[in-house]
Amino acid sequence: MYLSVKSVKPLEEFKLLLKFENGEERIFDVSPYLNIGKFGELKDQSMFNSVAVSFDTIEWPNHIDIDPEFLYEKSVTLNEQQKTNQCT
């Protein structure tokens, strides 16, 4: 299913709060990708926090973007994230 990203908000621990065109809000964890190529630049908190919506997905000023289908598939709903936080 192809859903456009309508808003993005950086959170702590290299996570992003994403709102998709269907109104669903999901959390995407960027941390597993921070040791892969250019994604390492996002370890700089100010760079990470500069994420913005670009067309139908997200992008950082260093031209890293992530496919919106991947973002949706690999993210969790807010309810799932809250359950994970309660278990840790």
ABEGO torsion letter per residue (X at the ends): XBBBBABBBBBBGGBBBBBBAAGBBBBBBAAAAAABEAAAAAABAAAAAABBBBEABBBBAAGBBBBAAAAAAABBBAAAAAAAAAAX
